[in-house]
Amino acid sequence: MPVFRYEVTDAKGKTLIGAMSAGDEPELRARLADRGYQVTKVVAPGGSAAQAPAPIPRPIGAVGPADKALFFRQFASLIRAGIAPYAALADLTPRLSNAAIAQAAGEMRDAAQKGGRVSDAMEPFPALFPPHVVATVRAGETGGFLEIALDEIALDYEQELAFYKGTWLPKALAVQEVFALALAQPLFPTLFPNNQLGQYLLLAFARNVPIALAAIFLVRWLWRRLHTPGLSERRDRWTLGIPVFGDLSRQRSLAAFIRMLRKLYAAGLMPINAWEGAANVVPNTILRQKLAEARDMMQQGVPLHEAFRNTGLFASETEQLIATGVMAGEVIEMLDRIAEYYQNNVQRAVDSSRFWMYRLAISLFLAISGLVLIVLVKTYFQSIFDFTKGWE
């Protein structure tokens, strides 16, 4: 069946945008009318939106999760209040303090004003809106639950902030020890036995401290470089290979997939279309590709529960629940149970990852502290040995 895009208003006058599988346009209008919606616009498959040119990536500055969470939370609140996407963005854009988000929101506003999809206007900003975030907004537009999709994105960024909350202390301690090492290394060789303060200051501040600063900035640059869109596949593959943090990435991705699959399935999309939309919202690129391969199998006639099994990503209990749901006609109810299961797994993985993150940070601090002590002891005794070398 073809998938039609539509725009409707509900009984409260709220505008909804979505998509639904139907045999033809009259059938689509009849089904929407049965749900109490008043149809204002229908776009047939292969409409003008499919002819849009490929987006050209635009450079954008670094934006933290706090600014993104605030933007999506406000956007969701305005949509939930019944304000159309264009009007919501027109109100929100001038009030945004972050220039990068304001620039992107302006283009999203212009796209909505012309009748286009907000998600299409987000694609030219891959550094600001990763592919899974764009796909989440697009799924919300397709299924008619844009405000829920925006809330989920905001919640993800808020959880990211909470996950890293408090890590400033071990990072500050590690930076402190790096500078302590830079200051301690030339201490005894220059100040004992002859007080050569000028030599010490020259070695400490003209040589060691710049090297320490360069090392810190190099680590920061490598971290940011690793999080650029072009390296997402390599980064995600490495992440899955890390024992504790790889499990967190896996559980978050599968939980996001199940939640979105349930929403799109309940919105009336065909299983294959619901699977495709849900697969695109998965944050991890490697897992997203595996789910896309299962979508190709569904296109060849593989049923939903077989697609779950063929991915090799889900627990056997999940596959059994889906198979039962397909046979009993209770797929949505089973997806609710599976979503709860994976959400519990996410919380468990978050707690484990936070524990190990602090443990690794403190271990790094202790290792650098030990190195500082070793350098101090070595240079101290080396200075004494050099001083007493000719006494015999």
Helices and strands as residue ranges (DSSP letters): E 3-9, E 15-21, H 25-34, E 38-43, G 48-51, H 65-80, H 85-92, G 93-95, H 99-113, H 118-122, H 131-143, H 146-164, H 168-184, H 187-191, H 197-203, I 204-208, H 209-226, G 229-231, H 232-241, H 243-266, H 271-279, H 285-299, H 304-311, H 316-328, H 331-387
